[in-house]
Amino acid sequence: MRTSFHIASTGPLLTVKHRISSLPSVNELVKFPKRTALLATYKHFFRLRHLVLDKPYQEQQYVQLLRRRFSRGDFNLRRNKVLGLSESLSHEDLIRRIAATYTFVFNATCNVTDEPPPVMTYDDVKAANKPHLETSIIETILKMEEGASPKLLHDSEYTWYDKACEREKELCLGTIDASRAKELNRTREVVDIGYADYERTVMALNESLGLCL
């Protein structure tokens, strides 16, 4: 890996001098069989693992999330469960979303320019070090992954989401008694309601930007 190092206005700056990964075009990917196309894109996402965020545990979470998404994830099922959309994405549509998601993740690893803007005040430092929107979103996703229970993370059928929605409706109706409220508080069911709401937010973002985060 060819890099350059120098002291910029915001501190030490290490720059990778060439792209770590270059995804094939969508037109090329859609010609591949599904498994081949997914394997090809997975490799390119994996190559970005050292650059996405700067903490070792975040790299590990990124890799674990990546493996789950590609090995056991069913985006059309997730889309149907969370957003209630019955029409499945075609192979080509899914490949386009994966390619757009790769661009999103890749952008999180890059500086807008090779040289940060001049720094004269503390506010300049904060502005220069402000993470990209893509970086902030990925960091939030990984934080939520860190706090999720193994049962939730490995439930590829999304039965946890159905149960969380049932509990949410139960709470909204206001029909639960004190003993039932205590029972819910002793379990993760209330926490899972928060994760269900988070999942709806992520899937709404996916639909608006054509991604599959």
C-alpha positions in Angstrom: 0.0 0.0 0.0 1.6 3.3 -1.1 1.0 6.1 1.4 2.2 9.6 2.2 2.6 11.2 5.6 2.9 14.9 6.6 1.8 17.3 9.3 -1.3 19.2 8.1 -3.0 22.1 9.8 -5.2 19.7 11.8 -2.3 17.4 12.8 -0.6 14.3 11.3 -2.2 13.1 8.0 -1.6 9.7 6.4 -2.9 9.5 2.9 -3.3 6.4 0.7 -2.0 7.3 -2.7 -4.1 4.9 -4.7 -7.5 3.3 -4.4 -7.7 0.3 -2.2 -10.5 -1.1 -4.2 -12.3 -0.5 -7.5 -15.7 -2.1 -7.9 -16.6 -3.4 -11.4 -19.3 -1.4 -13.1 -23.0 -2.3 -12.6 -23.3 -3.4 -16.2 -20.5 -5.9 -15.6 -21.9 -7.1 -12.3 -25.4 -7.8 -13.5 -24.0 -10.2 -16.1 -22.5 -12.4 -13.4 -24.5 -15.2 -11.7 -25.9 -14.0 -8.4 -23.4 -15.8 -6.2 -20.5 -14.6 -8.3 -21.7 -11.0 -8.2 -22.2 -11.0 -4.4 -18.8 -12.6 -3.9 -17.1 -10.0 -6.1 -18.8 -7.1 -4.2 -18.1 -8.6 -0.8 -14.4 -8.7 -1.5 -14.4 -4.9 -2.3 -16.3 -4.0 0.8 -13.9 -6.2 2.8 -10.9 -4.3 1.5 -12.2 -1.1 3.1 -12.2 -2.6 6.6 -9.0 -0.8 7.8 -10.2 2.6 6.5 -13.9 2.8 7.5 -13.3 3.9 11.1 -10.2 4.3 13.3 -10.8 1.9 16.2 -9.9 -1.8 16.0 -13.2 -2.9 17.6 -15.1 -0.9 14.9 -13.2 -2.7 12.2 -14.2 -6.1 13.8 -17.9 -5.0 14.0 -17.8 -3.8 10.4 -16.4 -7.2 9.2 -19.0 -9.1 11.3 -21.8 -7.0 9.9 -20.5 -7.5 6.4 -20.4 -11.2 6.8 -24.0 -11.4 8.1 -25.3 -9.2 5.4 -23.7 -11.2 2.6 -24.0 -14.8 4.0 -27.4 -14.8 5.7 -29.1 -11.5 4.9 -32.2 -11.4 2.7 -32.7 -7.7 1.8 -36.0 -8.3 0.1 -37.3 -10.1 3.2 -36.0 -7.3 5.4 -37.6 -4.7 3.1 -40.9 -6.5 3.2 -40.9 -7.0 7.0 -39.9 -3.5 7.9 -41.4 -1.3 5.2 -44.3 -3.6 4.2 -43.2 -3.5 0.5 -44.4 -6.7 -1.1 -42.7 -6.2 -4.5 -39.2 -7.7 -4.4 -36.2 -6.0 -6.0 -34.9 -7.6 -9.1 -31.3 -9.0 -9.3 -30.3 -5.9 -11.3 -32.0 -3.5 -8.9 -30.3 -5.2 -6.0 -26.9 -5.0 -7.7 -27.4 -1.3 -8.3 -28.1 -0.8 -4.7 -25.1 -2.8 -3.6 -22.9 -0.7 -5.9 -24.4 2.5 -4.5 -23.8 1.3 -1.0 -20.2 0.5 -1.8 -19.8 4.1 -3.1 -21.4 5.3 0.2 -19.0 3.3 2.3 -16.0 4.3 0.1 -16.9 8.0 0.5 -16.7 7.5 4.3 -13.0 6.6 3.9 -12.0 9.6 1.9 -11.1 13.2 2.6 -12.8 15.7 0.3 -9.4 17.2 -0.5 -5.9 15.9 0.1 -5.1 19.0 2.3 -7.4 20.1 5.2 -8.5 23.7 5.2 -6.4 26.3 7.1 -6.9 26.2 10.9 -6.8 29.5 12.8 -9.4 29.0 15.6 -10.8 26.2 17.7 -14.0 26.4 15.6 -11.8 25.8 12.5 -10.4 22.7 14.1 -13.9 21.3 14.8 -15.0 22.1 11.3 -11.9 20.5 9.7 -12.3 17.4 11.9 -16.0 17.0 11.4 -16.7 13.5 10.0 -18.5 13.0 6.7 -22.2 12.3 6.8 -21.4 8.8 5.5 -18.9 8.3 8.3 -21.3 9.4 10.9 -24.1 7.1 9.6 -21.8 4.1 9.5 -20.5 4.8 13.0 -24.0 4.9 14.3 -24.9 1.6 12.6 -21.9 -0.1 14.1 -22.7 1.3 17.6 -26.2 -0.1 17.3 -24.7 -3.4 16.2 -22.5 -3.4 19.3 -25.5 -3.0 21.6 -27.8 -5.5 19.9 -28.4 -9.0 21.4 -27.0 -12.0 19.5 -30.6 -13.3 19.1 -31.5 -10.2 17.2 -28.3 -10.1 15.1 -28.6 -13.7 13.9 -32.4 -13.8 13.3 -32.3 -13.8 9.5 -36.1 -14.4 9.4 -36.7 -11.1 11.3 -39.1 -12.8 13.8 -37.7 -10.4 16.4 -39.1 -7.5 14.4 -42.6 -9.0 14.4 -42.5 -9.5 18.1 -41.2 -6.0 18.8 -44.0 -4.5 16.7 -46.5 -6.6 18.7 -45.1 -5.3 22.0 -45.1 -1.8 20.6 -48.8 -2.0 19.7 -49.5 -3.4 23.2 -47.8 -0.5 24.9 -49.5 2.1 22.6 -52.9 0.7 23.4 -52.3 1.2 27.1 -54.0 -2.0 28.0 -51.2 -3.6 30.0 -51.4 -4.0 33.7 -48.6 -3.4 36.3 -47.5 -7.1 36.3 -47.2 -7.2 32.5 -45.2 -3.9 32.6 -42.8 -5.4 35.1 -42.4 -8.5 32.9 -41.6 -6.4 29.9 -39.0 -4.4 31.8 -37.2 -7.5 33.0 -36.7 -8.7 29.4 -35.2 -7.1 26.3 -38.6 -6.8 24.6 -38.8 -3.1 25.4 -35.2 -2.6 24.1 -36.1 -4.4 20.9 -38.9 -1.9 20.3 -36.2 0.8 20.1 -34.2 -1.4 17.6 -37.3 -1.9 15.5 -37.7 1.9 15.3 -34.0 2.2 14.4 -34.5 -0.4 11.7 -37.3 1.5 10.2 -35.1 4.6 10.1 -32.3 2.7 8.3 -34.6 1.1 5.8 -36.3 4.5 5.0 -32.8 5.9 4.4 -32.1 2.9 2.1 -35.3 3.6 0.1 -34.6 7.3 -0.2 -31.0 6.9 -1.4 -31.2 3.6 -3.2 -28.9 1.8 -0.7 -28.9 -1.5 1.2 -27.1 -0.5 4.4 
